[in-house]
Amino acid sequence: MSANRGMSRRWGLGVTFGLVALLAGCATQPSGKAGASYTVSDVEGRWSWSQGPYGGEFVLKRDGDKCSGTLDDVVEGTYGDKIEDVVVTDNHIKLTRNGQYGVQNWEGTLTKEKGVLKIVDGRWTKVGRGATGSFTAEKKK
């Protein structure tokens, strides 16, 4: 009988600990979505961007549910690089830059700060070369 009482006590403590851990996890997680959700129409427009010593502007234009554009690097002196395959999912953006120096896949997190849409945590990878780097961008008003 005392063995059953000990087992019940351990089981009860295990359930209590599990509930406490679950509730603590809920307290640290925001309710609802993890972040704001954006669409292709939100990212349409003129952006300024910075990638280490390089920087310039890019313009995204929507055509139906597709989005593409052009990118200028004023430091590098390249103008009119194509931006293709723009995909916006929740607060994440992906796009492909195809220009004079090759193809790069860019992606990052969309966030709004003080009313300005930004791409933060931006990463790029050069296709076929494995070179990588980071970037940030800010939508112009």
N, C-alpha and C positions, 0 to 999 in steps of 0.2 A: 504494500500500500504506500509506504513512504517513497518507493522508487517511482510510482506513478505521480505522486505529488511533486517530486523533484523534476520529472519530465514535463509536467504541466507548467511548472514555474519557469523552466528554461524555454518552453515553447511560447509562453506568455511574454517573456522578456524579448525573445526574438521578434515576435509580432510587434511589440511596442517599439523596439529599436528600428524595425523596418518602416513603421508609420512615421516615426520622428525623422528618419532620413528622407522619406518621401516628402513630408511637409517642408522640411528645410530646403530641399531642392526646389519646391514650388515657390518658396519665398524668394529665392534668388533669381528665378526666371520671370521675365516680364510676361504678363498675360497677353494672349492674342499672338500676332505675328512677331517674329524676332526683329523685324525692321520695317521701314516703310516699303511700299511696293510701287514700282515705277513702270512705265510703258515706253514704247518707242516714241510716242508723241512727246513725252517728257524730255527726251534727250535731243530732240530735233532742235537745231540752231547752231550758233557759233560758240566755240569753246577756245580757251587758251590752255596750253599744256606745257609741262616742263618734264624733261627726262635727263637728269644730270645737267651737263653743260648745254644741252640742246633744248630747244623750245620753239614755240610758234603757236599757230592756230589750226583748228580743224573745224569743218562745217559738216553737220549731219542733216540730210534731207530725207524726208519720208515719202515713199511712193506706195500708197496702200498700206499693207502691213510690213513692207520691206523698208529698210533704211540703209543708206550708203552716203558717201561724201568724199571730200578731199581734205588733204592735210598739207600744210606748209611748215617747213622747218627753216626759220629765218637765220639761225646760226649756221646750219649746214648748207644753206642756200639751195635747198630742193623745194620745189613748189609743185603742187598738184598731185602728190602721191594719192593713190586711190584708197578709200576706206570702203570695205565690203563686209558682207556677212555680219551686220550689227544685230546682236541678239540681246534683249533686255528681259531678264527673269527676276521678278521681285525687286531686290536691290542690287542686282549683279548685272554688269554689262560685259559683253565680249565683242570684239571686232577684229578685223584683219586689215593691216596696213600693207599695201603693195606699192613699192616705189623703186626709185633709182638704185637703192642699196639692198634690195631684196624684200622678202615677205616677213612680217612680224605679226604674231598673234598677241593682242593686248586684251587684258581683262582687269576688272577692278570692282570695287564696291561703290554704289551710288549712295550719297547722303546729302541732306540739305542742312547747310549751316548758315544761320542769319539770312534765310530766304534765298540762298544761292545754292544751286545744285552742283555737287562736286563728285569727282571720282577720286577715291582714296584707296590706299592699299593696291595701287595699280602695279601690275607686273606685265612685262613683255618678254617674248621668246622669239628669237630669230629662227625661222624655219630652215632646217638643213645645216645650221651652224651651231646650234645649241647655246648661242650667246643669250644672256638674259639680263634684265635690268628692271628698274622701277620707274614709275611716272605718276604724276598727279595732273588733274585737269579741273577746270572751273568753267561753268557755263556763263557766257556773257549775257548781260541783260539787254 
